[in-house]
């Protein structure tokens, strides 16, 4: 009967292959510690031949870590460097603290809300007016991504008034936003040859 890989045991690090795993298993069965250490060094040389970038002195510890993992953390030899322990692989990552603040209009995004707050806190003047106009145009562009049929300036001004808590007021009679159009798809310039 044929011996298929699916019938054999699962490899711990399959990138090294079944032969390297057999060498590691043989190394574990050696009783003499010095002989076992010599065997481990020869396995590291074979693993380094498979992945030459790991033979560099700054990366060689990775080969020893992989050897320890492949041995199931049971290899007892004189390691030339500090190797990984089983507990190091089981550490849970630290939880990331996300700020869960409610967003009224998700299509504008959190950064847009923060920029509107900054613009609302600015002193009235030309710089603030330019900032508000830039924000309103950007809001219109973001709204067009959600609603490609078209966006009314009055809707953007209403949203801006609401997001700024009444601090920024724009009027459709005095302010007009850019008219954004969808860019045409560029042609490659290559013409297909007729056969």
N, C-alpha and C positions, 0 to 999 in steps of 0.2 A: 504494500500500500504506500502511496506517495505521502510525503510529509510536508503539508502545506503550512505556511506561516500562520494562517488563521487557527490552526490546530495547536500551535505552540504557545508558550506563555507570552504575555504582553511584555514588550520591552520597556524599560524605565525611561531610557533616553534613546529613542529609535534612530536619531541622526547618526549615532555611532555604529549601528548595525548589530546583528546577532553574533558575529565573530568576536567583537570586542566584549560583548556581554558574557560570552563563554569564557574568555580570558579572565574576566573579573571573577566569575564563578570559580574558576580553577584557582585563582589567587587566594580566594577565601578558604579553599580546602587545604592549603599548604600549612603544615603544622609549625615549621621553623620560622621564627619572626624575621630573621635576616634574609632568608630565602624568599619569604613573602614580600619583604620590602624591595628586594631586587626585582621580583616579578612585577610589582606595582610600577617600578621605574620603567620597565620595558613596555608595560601597557600604556604608560603616559607617552612614551616615544611613538607608539603606534597611533594613539589618539591625536598626537601632534602632527603626524603625517596626513591624517584625514583633514585636519583644520590647521594649516600652517600659520594662520594669523594668531592662534592661541599659543604658539611656541615662543612668542616674544616674552622677555623676562617680566614685563608688566602685566601680561595676561596669563602667565603659566599657572597662577593660582586657580584659574577657572578650570583648567584640566584636572587639577587635584580635587576641586569641588565636585566636578562631574563624576570622577572616579568614586568618590565617597557616596554620592547619590546612587550610582549604579550598583554599589555593593550593599545598598540598603542600610547604610551607616553602620555596618558591621566590620569594616576593614580595620584591623589593628596593626598598624605599621608605624615607622618613624617618618612622619610627614615633614617635608622640607619647609613647609609654610603652614599658616593657620588655615584649617579647612572648615567648611560649613558643617553645622550640626542640624539634626532633624528639627529641633525647635525653631531654627531660623526660617525654615520653609513654612511653618504653620502660624507665623505671626499674622494677625489681622491688621489691615491698614487702618490708620487713624481716620476717624470720620471727618469729613469736610463740613465745616459749618456754613451752610447756605442761609442767606438772609431771605426769608420768605415774606416779602412785603407784597401787599396786593397791588395788582396792576389793572387799571381800568381799561386801557387800550393796549392789548398785547402786541399788536402789529407795529406800534411805534417803538416799543422796546424800553428797557430800563434806563439805558444811557440817554435816550431822548428826554425822558422824564427828569433826569438829573440836570441836563443842559437847560431845560425849561425853568427849573427851579433856580439855577444860577442866573439866567437872564432876567427872571422876575426880581431877583435881589439886587440887580445892577441899578446904578443911578440913572435917571432918565437923561437921554442925550442921543447924539448921533451914533455912538458905538453900540448902545443898547438897541436902537432901532435897526441897525444893520444886522445885529445878532438875531433879533426876533424875526427879521425877514428871511435870514438864512435858515433858521429853525422851521419856519412855516413852509418854505420851499422843500426842505428835506422831509417834513411831515407829509406833504403832498406826494412826494416821490414814494415814500413808504406806503402810503395809502393806495397808490396806483399798483403796487406789487400785489396787494390783496384784492383790489377791485379794478381790473384792467379796463372796464367799460368807460371809466371817467370819474373824476373827482371834482366836486364843486368847491370853489374857494371858501364859500360860506361854511361848509362842513369843517374844513380845516381850521378856520378862525374860531368856530364854536368849540372844537376840541382843544385848541390852544388856550382859549379862555378858561375852559374847565380844568385843564391840567395845570394851569398857572394859578388856580384858585382866585380868578378874577383880576390878577395883576397885569395881564397882557391882553389888551383889547385892540383888535384890528377890524377895520371896516371894509366891506367889499367896494364901497363907493370910492375910497381913497387908495386902496392897496390892491394890486393885482399880482398874482403869483405866476411863475413860469408855466408855460404850456409844455409838458413833457410828452414826447412821442416815442413810440417803440422804434428802436434802431432796426433797420433792415439787415437781414442776414447777408454778410459779405460773400461774394462769389469767389471761388478759388482762382479764377482767371484761366484755368486750363479747360480747353475744349476737348470733348470726347471725339476721337477719330471715328469716322464712319468706315464700316467694313464693306 
